[in-house]
Amino acid sequence: IIAGILAGEFRADSVDTMPALYWQIVLTTAGSGLLLAVFVRPIRRLIGEIR
């Protein structure tokens, strides 16, 4: 998904937009990681003793 976002927004004539694209990727990844960190305990309670 991240590669698709980067490739879909890439334009060779406007390389100056690349930092904004990378920033979007960083924020998306960090947000996903934060959500997983917040919900790890409730998810573990839901799955119970499954190993």
C-alpha distance matrix in Angstrom:
0.0 3.8 5.4 5.0 6.3 8.7 9.9 10.3 12.4 14.3 17.9 20.5 23.2 21.8 20.7 22.0 18.8 16.8 17.9 16.7 13.1 13.3 15.0 12.3 9.8 12.9 13.8 10.6 10.8 14.5 14.6 12.7 15.1 18.0 17.4 17.5 20.5 22.3 21.8 22.5 26.2 26.1 23.7 26.1 29.0 27.5 27.1 30.5 31.9 29.3 28.8
3.8 0.0 3.8 5.3 5.1 6.3 8.6 9.9 11.0 12.4 16.2 18.5 21.2 19.4 17.9 18.9 15.9 13.5 14.4 13.5 10.0 9.7 11.6 9.4 6.6 9.7 11.2 8.7 8.7 12.4 13.2 12.1 14.1 16.9 17.1 17.4 20.0 21.9 22.1 22.8 26.6 26.9 24.8 27.0 30.1 29.0 28.6 31.9 33.3 30.8 30.1
5.4 3.8 0.0 3.8 5.4 5.1 6.0 8.3 10.0 10.5 14.2 16.1 19.2 18.0 16.5 18.2 15.6 13.0 14.7 14.4 10.7 10.6 13.4 11.8 9.1 12.3 14.3 12.3 12.2 15.8 16.9 15.7 17.5 20.5 20.8 20.9 23.4 25.5 25.7 26.1 29.9 30.3 28.0 30.1 33.2 32.0 31.4 34.7 35.8 33.1 32.1
5.0 5.3 3.8 0.0 3.8 5.4 5.1 5.7 8.4 9.8 13.4 15.9 18.7 17.7 17.0 18.8 15.8 14.0 16.0 15.1 11.3 12.4 14.9 12.5 10.7 14.3 15.6 13.2 14.0 17.6 17.9 16.8 19.2 21.9 21.7 22.1 25.0 26.7 26.5 27.3 31.1 31.0 28.7 31.1 34.0 32.5 32.1 35.6 36.9 34.2 33.5
6.3 5.1 5.4 3.8 0.0 3.8 5.6 5.2 6.2 8.5 12.2 15.1 17.4 15.8 15.1 16.3 13.0 11.5 13.3 11.8 8.1 9.8 11.8 9.1 8.2 12.0 12.8 10.8 12.4 15.6 15.8 15.4 18.0 20.3 20.3 21.2 23.9 25.3 25.6 26.8 30.4 30.4 28.5 31.1 33.8 32.5 32.5 35.9 37.5 35.1 34.6
8.7 6.3 5.1 5.4 3.8 0.0 3.8 5.6 5.5 6.1 9.9 12.2 14.8 13.2 12.0 13.5 10.7 8.6 10.8 10.2 6.5 7.8 10.7 9.2 8.1 11.6 13.3 12.2 13.2 16.3 17.3 17.2 19.3 21.6 22.2 23.1 25.3 27.1 27.7 28.7 32.4 32.7 30.8 33.2 36.1 35.1 34.9 38.2 39.6 37.1 36.3
9.9 8.6 6.0 5.1 5.6 3.8 0.0 3.8 5.5 5.2 8.6 10.8 13.8 13.2 12.5 14.8 12.4 10.6 13.6 13.3 9.8 11.3 14.4 12.9 11.8 15.3 17.1 15.7 16.6 19.9 20.7 20.3 22.4 25.0 25.3 26.0 28.5 30.3 30.6 31.4 35.2 35.3 33.2 35.6 38.5 37.2 36.8 40.2 41.5 38.8 38.0
10.3 9.9 8.3 5.7 5.2 5.6 3.8 0.0 3.8 5.7 8.6 11.7 14.0 13.3 13.5 15.5 12.6 11.9 14.8 13.5 10.3 12.8 15.2 13.0 12.8 16.5 17.5 15.8 17.5 20.7 20.9 20.6 23.3 25.4 25.4 26.4 29.1 30.5 30.7 31.9 35.6 35.3 33.4 36.0 38.7 37.2 37.1 40.6 42.2 39.6 39.1
12.4 11.0 10.0 8.4 6.2 5.5 5.5 3.8 0.0 3.8 6.6 10.1 11.7 10.2 10.6 12.1 9.0 8.9 11.8 10.3 7.6 10.8 12.9 11.1 11.7 15.2 16.1 15.2 17.3 20.0 20.3 20.7 23.3 25.1 25.4 26.8 29.2 30.4 31.0 32.5 36.1 36.0 34.4 37.1 39.7 38.5 38.6 42.0 43.7 41.3 40.8
14.3 12.4 10.5 9.8 8.5 6.1 5.2 5.7 3.8 0.0 3.8 6.6 9.0 8.0 7.9 10.3 8.2 7.5 11.1 10.8 8.4 10.9 13.7 12.9 13.1 16.2 17.8 17.3 18.8 21.6 22.4 22.9 25.0 27.0 27.7 28.9 31.0 32.6 33.4 34.5 38.2 38.4 36.7 39.2 42.0 40.9 40.8 44.2 45.6 43.2 42.4
17.9 16.2 14.2 13.4 12.2 9.9 8.6 8.6 6.6 3.8 0.0 3.8 5.5 5.5 6.7 9.5 8.4 8.9 12.6 12.6 11.1 13.7 16.3 15.9 16.5 19.4 20.9 20.8 22.4 24.9 25.8 26.5 28.6 30.5 31.3 32.5 34.6 36.1 37.0 38.2 41.9 42.1 40.4 42.9 45.7 44.6 44.6 47.9 49.4 46.9 46.2
20.5 18.5 16.1 15.9 15.1 12.2 10.8 11.7 10.1 6.6 3.8 0.0 3.8 5.6 5.9 9.5 9.9 9.9 13.6 14.5 13.3 15.3 18.1 18.4 18.7 21.3 23.2 23.3 24.6 27.0 28.3 29.0 30.8 32.8 33.9 35.0 36.9 38.6 39.6 40.6 44.3 44.7 43.0 45.3 48.3 47.3 47.1 50.4 51.6 49.1 48.1
23.2 21.2 19.2 18.7 17.4 14.8 13.8 14.0 11.7 9.0 5.5 3.8 0.0 3.8 6.1 8.7 9.7 11.0 14.3 15.0 14.7 17.0 19.3 19.6 20.6 23.0 24.6 25.1 26.7 28.8 29.9 31.0 32.8 34.6 35.7 37.1 38.9 40.4 41.6 42.8 46.4 46.8 45.3 47.7 50.6 49.6 49.6 52.9 54.3 52.0 51.1
21.8 19.4 18.0 17.7 15.8 13.2 13.2 13.3 10.2 8.0 5.5 5.6 3.8 0.0 3.8 5.3 6.1 8.0 11.0 11.5 11.7 14.1 16.0 16.5 17.9 20.1 21.4 22.2 24.0 25.8 26.9 28.2 30.1 31.6 32.8 34.4 36.0 37.4 38.8 40.2 43.7 44.1 42.8 45.3 48.1 47.3 47.5 50.7 52.2 50.1 49.2
20.7 17.9 16.5 17.0 15.1 12.0 12.5 13.5 10.6 7.9 6.7 5.9 6.1 3.8 0.0 3.8 5.4 5.6 8.5 10.1 10.2 11.8 14.0 15.2 16.1 17.9 19.8 20.8 22.1 23.8 25.4 26.7 28.1 29.8 31.3 32.7 34.1 35.8 37.3 38.4 42.0 42.6 41.3 43.6 46.5 45.9 46.0 49.0 50.4 48.2 47.2
22.0 18.9 18.2 18.8 16.3 13.5 14.8 15.5 12.1 10.3 9.5 9.5 8.7 5.3 3.8 0.0 3.8 5.5 6.9 8.3 9.8 11.3 12.6 14.2 15.8 17.1 18.6 20.2 21.7 22.9 24.4 26.2 27.5 28.7 30.5 32.2 33.3 34.8 36.6 37.8 41.3 42.0 41.0 43.3 46.1 45.7 46.0 49.0 50.5 48.6 47.7
18.8 15.9 15.6 15.8 13.0 10.7 12.4 12.6 9.0 8.2 8.4 9.9 9.7 6.1 5.4 3.8 0.0 3.8 5.7 5.4 6.6 9.0 10.1 11.0 12.9 14.6 15.7 17.0 18.9 20.3 21.3 23.1 24.8 26.0 27.4 29.2 30.6 31.9 33.5 34.9 38.4 38.9 37.9 40.3 43.0 42.5 42.9 45.9 47.6 45.7 45.0
16.8 13.5 13.0 14.0 11.5 8.6 10.6 11.9 8.9 7.5 8.9 9.9 11.0 8.0 5.6 5.5 3.8 0.0 3.8 5.4 5.0 6.2 8.5 9.8 10.7 12.4 14.3 15.4 16.6 18.3 19.9 21.2 22.6 24.2 25.8 27.2 28.6 30.3 31.8 32.9 36.5 37.2 36.0 38.2 41.1 40.7 40.8 43.8 45.2 43.2 42.3
17.9 14.4 14.7 16.0 13.3 10.8 13.6 14.8 11.8 11.1 12.6 13.6 14.3 11.0 8.5 6.9 5.7 3.8 0.0 3.8 5.4 5.1 6.1 8.6 9.8 10.4 12.2 14.2 15.3 16.2 18.0 19.9 20.9 22.1 24.1 25.7 26.6 28.2 30.2 31.3 34.7 35.6 34.7 36.9 39.7 39.5 39.9 42.6 44.1 42.4 41.5
16.7 13.5 14.4 15.1 11.8 10.2 13.3 13.5 10.3 10.8 12.6 14.5 15.0 11.5 10.1 8.3 5.4 5.4 3.8 0.0 3.8 5.5 5.0 6.2 8.7 9.8 10.5 12.3 14.2 15.2 16.2 18.3 19.9 20.7 22.4 24.3 25.5 26.7 28.5 30.0 33.3 34.0 33.2 35.6 38.2 37.9 38.5 41.4 43.1 41.5 40.9
13.1 10.0 10.7 11.3 8.1 6.5 9.8 10.3 7.6 8.4 11.1 13.3 14.7 11.7 10.2 9.8 6.6 5.0 5.4 3.8 0.0 3.8 5.4 5.1 6.4 8.7 10.0 10.6 12.4 14.3 15.3 16.7 18.5 19.9 21.2 22.8 24.4 25.8 27.2 28.6 32.1 32.6 31.4 33.8 36.6 36.0 36.3 39.4 41.0 39.1 38.5
13.3 9.7 10.6 12.4 9.8 7.8 11.3 12.8 10.8 10.9 13.7 15.3 17.0 14.1 11.8 11.3 9.0 6.2 5.1 5.5 3.8 0.0 3.8 5.3 5.0 6.2 8.6 9.8 10.5 12.1 14.0 15.4 16.5 18.1 19.9 21.2 22.4 24.2 25.8 26.8 30.3 31.2 30.1 32.2 35.1 34.8 35.0 37.8 39.3 37.4 36.5
15.0 11.6 13.4 14.9 11.8 10.7 14.4 15.2 12.9 13.7 16.3 18.1 19.3 16.0 14.0 12.6 10.1 8.5 6.1 5.0 5.4 3.8 0.0 3.8 5.4 5.0 6.1 8.5 9.9 10.4 12.0 14.1 15.2 16.2 18.1 19.9 20.8 22.2 24.2 25.5 28.8 29.7 29.0 31.2 33.9 33.8 34.3 37.1 38.7 37.2 36.5
12.3 9.4 11.8 12.5 9.1 9.2 12.9 13.0 11.1 12.9 15.9 18.4 19.6 16.5 15.2 14.2 11.0 9.8 8.6 6.2 5.1 5.3 3.8 0.0 3.8 5.5 5.2 6.1 8.6 9.9 10.4 12.2 14.2 15.2 16.4 18.4 19.8 21.0 22.5 24.1 27.5 27.9 27.1 29.6 32.1 31.7 32.3 35.3 37.1 35.5 35.1
9.8 6.6 9.1 10.7 8.2 8.1 11.8 12.8 11.7 13.1 16.5 18.7 20.6 17.9 16.1 15.8 12.9 10.7 9.8 8.7 6.4 5.0 5.4 3.8 0.0 3.8 5.5 5.1 6.1 8.5 9.8 10.6 12.2 14.1 15.4 16.6 18.3 20.0 21.3 22.3 25.9 26.6 25.3 27.6 30.4 30.0 30.2 33.2 34.8 32.9 32.2
12.9 9.7 12.3 14.3 12.0 11.6 15.3 16.5 15.2 16.2 19.4 21.3 23.0 20.1 17.9 17.1 14.6 12.4 10.4 9.8 8.7 6.2 5.0 5.5 3.8 0.0 3.8 5.5 5.2 6.0 8.4 9.9 10.5 12.0 14.2 15.4 16.3 18.2 20.0 20.9 24.3 25.4 24.5 26.5 29.4 29.4 29.7 32.4 33.9 32.4 31.6
13.8 11.2 14.3 15.6 12.8 13.3 17.1 17.5 16.1 17.8 20.9 23.2 24.6 21.4 19.8 18.6 15.7 14.3 12.2 10.5 10.0 8.6 6.1 5.2 5.5 3.8 0.0 3.8 5.5 5.1 5.9 8.4 9.8 10.3 12.0 14.1 15.0 16.2 18.2 19.7 22.9 23.7 23.1 25.4 28.0 27.9 28.7 31.4 33.3 32.0 31.6
10.6 8.7 12.3 13.2 10.8 12.2 15.7 15.8 15.2 17.3 20.8 23.3 25.1 22.2 20.8 20.2 17.0 15.4 14.2 12.3 10.6 9.8 8.5 6.1 5.1 5.5 3.8 0.0 3.8 5.5 5.1 6.2 8.6 9.9 10.6 12.4 14.2 15.4 16.6 18.1 21.6 21.9 21.0 23.5 26.1 25.6 26.2 29.2 31.1 29.6 29.3
10.8 8.7 12.2 14.0 12.4 13.2 16.6 17.5 17.3 18.8 22.4 24.6 26.7 24.0 22.1 21.7 18.9 16.6 15.3 14.2 12.4 10.5 9.9 8.6 6.1 5.2 5.5 3.8 0.0 3.8 5.4 5.2 6.2 8.6 10.0 10.7 12.3 14.3 15.5 16.3 19.9 20.8 19.6 21.7 24.6 24.4 24.6 27.4 29.0 27.4 26.7
14.5 12.4 15.8 17.6 15.6 16.3 19.9 20.7 20.0 21.6 24.9 27.0 28.8 25.8 23.8 22.9 20.3 18.3 16.2 15.2 14.3 12.1 10.4 9.9 8.5 6.0 5.1 5.5 3.8 0.0 3.8 5.4 5.1 6.1 8.6 9.9 10.4 12.2 14.3 15.2 18.5 19.7 19.1 21.0 23.8 24.1 24.7 27.1 28.8 27.7 27.1
14.6 13.2 16.9 17.9 15.8 17.3 20.7 20.9 20.3 22.4 25.8 28.3 29.9 26.9 25.4 24.4 21.3 19.9 18.0 16.2 15.3 14.0 12.0 10.4 9.8 8.4 5.9 5.1 5.4 3.8 0.0 3.8 5.4 5.1 6.2 8.6 9.8 10.6 12.3 14.1 17.3 17.8 17.5 19.9 22.2 22.3 23.3 25.9 28.0 27.0 27.0
12.7 12.1 15.7 16.8 15.4 17.2 20.3 20.6 20.7 22.9 26.5 29.0 31.0 28.2 26.7 26.2 23.1 21.2 19.9 18.3 16.7 15.4 14.1 12.2 10.6 9.9 8.4 6.2 5.2 5.4 3.8 0.0 3.8 5.4 5.1 6.3 8.6 10.0 10.7 12.0 15.5 16.0 14.9 17.4 20.0 19.7 20.3 23.1 25.1 23.8 23.7
15.1 14.1 17.5 19.2 18.0 19.3 22.4 23.3 23.3 25.0 28.6 30.8 32.8 30.1 28.1 27.5 24.8 22.6 20.9 19.9 18.5 16.5 15.2 14.2 12.2 10.5 9.8 8.6 6.2 5.1 5.4 3.8 0.0 3.8 5.4 5.1 6.1 8.6 10.0 10.4 13.9 15.2 14.3 16.1 18.9 19.3 19.7 22.1 23.7 22.6 22.2
18.0 16.9 20.5 21.9 20.3 21.6 25.0 25.4 25.1 27.0 30.5 32.8 34.6 31.6 29.8 28.7 26.0 24.2 22.1 20.7 19.9 18.1 16.2 15.2 14.1 12.0 10.3 9.9 8.6 6.1 5.1 5.4 3.8 0.0 3.8 5.4 5.0 6.2 8.7 10.0 12.9 14.1 14.1 16.1 18.4 19.1 20.1 22.2 24.2 23.7 23.7
17.4 17.1 20.8 21.7 20.3 22.2 25.3 25.4 25.4 27.7 31.3 33.9 35.7 32.8 31.3 30.5 27.4 25.8 24.1 22.4 21.2 19.9 18.1 16.4 15.4 14.2 12.0 10.6 10.0 8.6 6.2 5.1 5.4 3.8 0.0 3.8 5.4 5.1 6.2 8.5 11.4 11.6 11.5 14.1 16.2 16.3 17.6 20.0 22.4 21.8 22.3
17.5 17.4 20.9 22.1 21.2 23.1 26.0 26.4 26.8 28.9 32.5 35.0 37.1 34.4 32.7 32.2 29.2 27.2 25.7 24.3 22.8 21.2 19.9 18.4 16.6 15.4 14.1 12.4 10.7 9.9 8.6 6.3 5.1 5.4 3.8 0.0 3.8 5.4 5.2 5.8 9.3 10.2 9.3 11.3 14.0 14.3 15.0 17.3 19.4 18.5 18.7
20.5 20.0 23.4 25.0 23.9 25.3 28.5 29.1 29.2 31.0 34.6 36.9 38.9 36.0 34.1 33.3 30.6 28.6 26.6 25.5 24.4 22.4 20.8 19.8 18.3 16.3 15.0 14.2 12.3 10.4 9.8 8.6 6.1 5.0 5.4 3.8 0.0 3.8 5.6 5.5 8.3 10.3 10.3 11.5 14.0 15.3 16.1 17.8 19.6 19.4 19.4
22.3 21.9 25.5 26.7 25.3 27.1 30.3 30.5 30.4 32.6 36.1 38.6 40.4 37.4 35.8 34.8 31.9 30.3 28.2 26.7 25.8 24.2 22.2 21.0 20.0 18.2 16.2 15.4 14.3 12.2 10.6 10.0 8.6 6.2 5.1 5.4 3.8 0.0 3.8 5.8 7.4 8.5 9.7 11.5 13.1 14.3 16.0 17.5 20.0 20.2 20.8
21.8 22.1 25.7 26.5 25.6 27.7 30.6 30.7 31.0 33.4 37.0 39.6 41.6 38.8 37.3 36.6 33.5 31.8 30.2 28.5 27.2 25.8 24.2 22.5 21.3 20.0 18.2 16.6 15.5 14.3 12.3 10.7 10.0 8.7 6.2 5.2 5.6 3.8 0.0 3.8 5.6 5.5 6.1 8.6 10.1 10.7 12.5 14.4 17.1 17.1 18.2
22.5 22.8 26.1 27.3 26.8 28.7 31.4 31.9 32.5 34.5 38.2 40.6 42.8 40.2 38.4 37.8 34.9 32.9 31.3 30.0 28.6 26.8 25.5 24.1 22.3 20.9 19.7 18.1 16.3 15.2 14.1 12.0 10.4 10.0 8.5 5.8 5.5 5.8 3.8 0.0 3.8 5.7 5.2 6.1 8.7 10.0 10.8 12.3 14.4 14.4 15.0
26.2 26.6 29.9 31.1 30.4 32.4 35.2 35.6 36.1 38.2 41.9 44.3 46.4 43.7 42.0 41.3 38.4 36.5 34.7 33.3 32.1 30.3 28.8 27.5 25.9 24.3 22.9 21.6 19.9 18.5 17.3 15.5 13.9 12.9 11.4 9.3 8.3 7.4 5.6 3.8 0.0 3.8 5.4 5.1 6.2 8.7 10.1 10.6 13.0 14.0 15.1
26.1 26.9 30.3 31.0 30.4 32.7 35.3 35.3 36.0 38.4 42.1 44.7 46.8 44.1 42.6 42.0 38.9 37.2 35.6 34.0 32.6 31.2 29.7 27.9 26.6 25.4 23.7 21.9 20.8 19.7 17.8 16.0 15.2 14.1 11.6 10.2 10.3 8.5 5.5 5.7 3.8 0.0 3.8 5.4 5.1 6.3 8.9 10.0 13.2 14.0 15.9
23.7 24.8 28.0 28.7 28.5 30.8 33.2 33.4 34.4 36.7 40.4 43.0 45.3 42.8 41.3 41.0 37.9 36.0 34.7 33.2 31.4 30.1 29.0 27.1 25.3 24.5 23.1 21.0 19.6 19.1 17.5 14.9 14.3 14.1 11.5 9.3 10.3 9.7 6.1 5.2 5.4 3.8 0.0 3.8 5.4 5.0 6.4 8.7 11.6 11.4 13.2
26.1 27.0 30.1 31.1 31.1 33.2 35.6 36.0 37.1 39.2 42.9 45.3 47.7 45.3 43.6 43.3 40.3 38.2 36.9 35.6 33.8 32.2 31.2 29.6 27.6 26.5 25.4 23.5 21.7 21.0 19.9 17.4 16.1 16.1 14.1 11.3 11.5 11.5 8.6 6.1 5.1 5.4 3.8 0.0 3.8 5.4 5.3 6.2 8.5 9.0 10.5
29.0 30.1 33.2 34.0 33.8 36.1 38.5 38.7 39.7 42.0 45.7 48.3 50.6 48.1 46.5 46.1 43.0 41.1 39.7 38.2 36.6 35.1 33.9 32.1 30.4 29.4 28.0 26.1 24.6 23.8 22.2 20.0 18.9 18.4 16.2 14.0 14.0 13.1 10.1 8.7 6.2 5.1 5.4 3.8 0.0 3.8 5.6 5.2 8.5 10.1 12.5
27.5 29.0 32.0 32.5 32.5 35.1 37.2 37.2 38.5 40.9 44.6 47.3 49.6 47.3 45.9 45.7 42.5 40.7 39.5 37.9 36.0 34.8 33.8 31.7 30.0 29.4 27.9 25.6 24.4 24.1 22.3 19.7 19.3 19.1 16.3 14.3 15.3 14.3 10.7 10.0 8.7 6.3 5.0 5.4 3.8 0.0 3.8 5.5 9.1 9.6 12.6
27.1 28.6 31.4 32.1 32.5 34.9 36.8 37.1 38.6 40.8 44.6 47.1 49.6 47.5 46.0 46.0 42.9 40.8 39.9 38.5 36.3 35.0 34.3 32.3 30.2 29.7 28.7 26.2 24.6 24.7 23.3 20.3 19.7 20.1 17.6 15.0 16.1 16.0 12.5 10.8 10.1 8.9 6.4 5.3 5.6 3.8 0.0 3.8 6.4 6.0 9.0
30.5 31.9 34.7 35.6 35.9 38.2 40.2 40.6 42.0 44.2 47.9 50.4 52.9 50.7 49.0 49.0 45.9 43.8 42.6 41.4 39.4 37.8 37.1 35.3 33.2 32.4 31.4 29.2 27.4 27.1 25.9 23.1 22.1 22.2 20.0 17.3 17.8 17.5 14.4 12.3 10.6 10.0 8.7 6.2 5.2 5.5 3.8 0.0 3.8 5.7 8.8
31.9 33.3 35.8 36.9 37.5 39.6 41.5 42.2 43.7 45.6 49.4 51.6 54.3 52.2 50.4 50.5 47.6 45.2 44.1 43.1 41.0 39.3 38.7 37.1 34.8 33.9 33.3 31.1 29.0 28.8 28.0 25.1 23.7 24.2 22.4 19.4 19.6 20.0 17.1 14.4 13.0 13.2 11.6 8.5 8.5 9.1 6.4 3.8 0.0 3.8 6.3
29.3 30.8 33.1 34.2 35.1 37.1 38.8 39.6 41.3 43.2 46.9 49.1 52.0 50.1 48.2 48.6 45.7 43.2 42.4 41.5 39.1 37.4 37.2 35.5 32.9 32.4 32.0 29.6 27.4 27.7 27.0 23.8 22.6 23.7 21.8 18.5 19.4 20.2 17.1 14.4 14.0 14.0 11.4 9.0 10.1 9.6 6.0 5.7 3.8 0.0 3.8
28.8 30.1 32.1 33.5 34.6 36.3 38.0 39.1 40.8 42.4 46.2 48.1 51.1 49.2 47.2 47.7 45.0 42.3 41.5 40.9 38.5 36.5 36.5 35.1 32.2 31.6 31.6 29.3 26.7 27.1 27.0 23.7 22.2 23.7 22.3 18.7 19.4 20.8 18.2 15.0 15.1 15.9 13.2 10.5 12.5 12.6 9.0 8.8 6.3 3.8 0.0
